[in-house]
């Protein structure tokens, strides 16, 4: 199709050149007749060959045009098919675009719902955070309350143990002072020392040392003589019934007295007697013997109370009553009187250890700590605008 058909006026390369035209300036002026006929034949031949050539060229041109038209039609069909495909693809893309728009709208709605939920979650998280902070504060308050309760319980248990130690120490001192029971006092001191060892506080180290010293002094002290003295008093009380009574002087009648005086003298005897020689009636003797037993009982009571003054006074009265009741020249009476006088010289408080130093030190220490705690922890009253903290709001 790119080839161009030759025009009829153009010379073919296979044909000889045509003679110049008659009116051309190069043509000869008068050709001859044979030459004219030959030229005519050649012209006819040339025209017939040019027609065929023109026909061929026309056919070639028509074929090329048809081929080109067919190619154009093929291209048009291909373009139409492609256009149809593109249109289908465009429709599909539009459908996809519509679906994507719908999905995008759904995603936007979902995003708005998620944003709303996130806002709700943020608000709920804020509320939970505040609640958590409140729970933390309540937990801290609860821990403080539990710590105070544990401290109060520990202090209460320690105070109860110290009260027990105080009571046991006081009991030991009174038992030793009133009854002279060194064994019971030693046992009480041992109980107090064992209870004091369970208290883990260095402030009571001095009390432990003082208590150990008192316990060592009590163990090193000799036996209390009051039990021996009580036994001797009981023996004297049992011996009183077997002692001989005191002898009295007999009444001698006066030779110079008249008969009437002798008559009255037989009925009533009037004479001057001293205190030791007075005649005792049975009632008086029983009364004095009861008084002697009473004085011995008072001496025993004073011995139990460790009252040395009362002990001496009771024994002095007992010796006086003993002299008025029993004969001093008899061996048993003299031995009993000597025992009473020997009991007067006994000092049962001389070798007895004195308890109470550890008790006084313990009480002073507790009073000092109580005063310090009262000064360090003043009483706090909640104000009207500040309510008391609650452990649980729900």
Secondary structure, 3 states (H helix, E strand, C coil): CCCCCCCCCCCCCCCCCCCCCCCCCCCCCCCCHHHHHHHHHHHHHHHHHHHHHHHHHHHHHHHHHHHHHHHHHHHHHHHHHHHHHHHHHHHHHHHHHHHHHHHHHHHHHHHHHHHHHHHHHHHHHHHHHHHHHHHHHHHHHHHHHHHHHHHHHHHHHHHHHHHHHHHHHHHHHHHHHHHCCHHHHHHHHHHHHHHHHCCCCHHHHHHHHHHHHHHHHHHHCCCCCHHHHHHHHHHHHHHHHHCCECCCCCCCCCCCCCHHHHHHHHHCCCCCCCCCCCCCCHHHHHHHHHHHHHHHHHHHHHHHHCCHHHHHHHHHHHHHHHHHHECCCCHHHHHHHHHHHHHHCCCCCCCCCCCCHHHHHHHHHHHHHHHHHHHHCCCCCCCCCCCCCCCCCC
